[in-house]
Amino acid sequence: MNLDRFAVLPQFLLPKQLLTTWMGRLSARERGALTAWMIRTFIRRYGVDMAEAAEPDPTAYPTFNAFFTRPLRAGVRPIASSAWVSPVDGTVSQLGPITDGRLIQAKGHTFSLNQLLGGDRPLAETLHDGSFATLYLAPRDYHRIHMPRAGALVSMRYVPGALFSVNPRTARGVPGLFARNERVICRFADLNGRQGDFVMVLVGATIVGSIETTWHGVVTPPRSDTVRTWIYPIEGSLPSNRSSATPGSALPVRLDRGEEMGRFALGSTVIVLMPPDADAAFLARWQPGASIQVGEAMAGRLRQA
């Protein structure tokens, strides 16, 4: 057994959902001096740069969650003019082509695209021979998630699962980690040109109290044992060659490149799935281990209309 497998064994025994529920409730409550102490301790422990925050005073946050999902000052994260931009602050875990329906999880380990998408085989087939980027958000990072490209929301899907940690060691030690954990899958029709749909997968983890989107609010909790799907109407003349489903009462959602689309209450991972021929040649500095920020150029160039 390798050291990473050995190191993550306790996670198989921990009551991860109970621990996550308890921490989520603690982080969402207003506790006055205790909350202020927790926030100051966290800032010191992880070296959080509060000068970037819209509200730099740690005592101004009523709950730990409010601090953790804090907005940044206007202009701190300019949006590059490349075809694809980074949706998060964090670290590149892995990236590259989707080969034979599989993605790289860590050196020597791959996992199934179909399983990651909760068994949505028609969607998986549209992404074969595309590209992916797995982006890890550490505790110190800004935890709002932005659009890597302009898109119209097609669907959102909640897939129940485990709540393993998603740090690099766990990614090396737990087979199929991202396809095992709880996740919210957001599918978008491309608005920049004639490319196919792209997907943002928001992966849950131990201590992640909630996953939210800007159009829906909190998606999880509550947690359930069943897959939940929301279908959104597409306005205009966008391609309609998608899996058939009956639209609900949801309103159309269109988001610009760099616009906020969601957030984590405590840290986790985002996986961007790009279709084939989508101007998705990653920039040279985008390599596993590279530190990234929201809005910086990720791949390709903007095509002229």
C-alpha positions, 0 to 999 in steps of 0.5 A: 500500500502506498503512503497516500492510500495509507494516509487517507484510510482514516477518512473511510472511518470518519462520520464525514456527513455528520461532521460536515453537518455539524460544522455547517451549522456552527459556521452559519450561526452568529456567535459574536466574540466566538465568531470573531475569534474563529475568523482571526484564528483562521486568517492567521493559520492560513495567511488570508489576504484580507486587503483584497476583501470588500470588507477587510475588517474580520469583526464585520462578519456576523458568521464564519460562512459570511467571512468564508464566502466574502466578496473581493474588492472591485477590480482586484480580479480583472477578466482577461480577454482569452477565450477561457478564463480561470473560474476560481482562485486556487491550484491546478490539480490536473488538466488535459484531454479527455481520453477514451471517456476518462480524466486524469485524477492524479499521476497513475490514476484516472476516473470515468467521465460518465460516472463524474456526470452521474451516469448522463451518458449522452452528455458524456458523449458530447465531451469525448475528445474534449478537455478538462481542468480540475481546480482545487480551492484551499482554505485560504482561497477566495471561495466564489466561483465565476464563469470561465466562458459566457454561457446559457444554463441548460441544466443543473444536476445534484448527484449524491455521494461521499464527502471525502476531502479533496486535497491533493493527498486524498486525490492521490489516495482515493480511487475515483474521488471526484466521481464518488463525492457529492457534486452539482453539475451545471451544463451551459450552452456556449454564448461565444460562438459555435462551440458545444456545451460546456460543464462546471462540476462543483465537488463537495467535500468533508466540512463543505457546509453547502454548495450554492449557485447564484440562480438557485441559492443553496443546492445542498444541504439538504442532502438526499440519496437521489439525483435531482435535476433542474432544466432551464429554458434556452432563449434565442437560436442556440443549438437544441441537440441535447438530451430531451427533458421537460422544462420546469418553471425556471427562468432562463439564466445567462451569465457573462465570462467572469460573472459569479455563478456559485460559491462553496461554504468551506473549500472544495474543487471545481472541474471544468469540462470543455467540448472538442474544438473549443479553443481550449489549448491551455496556456503554457503556465497552466500545469499541475501545481500552478497557482491561479486566480479568477479571471486570468487567461486559461486557454485559447483566444477570443474568436471574432464574431 
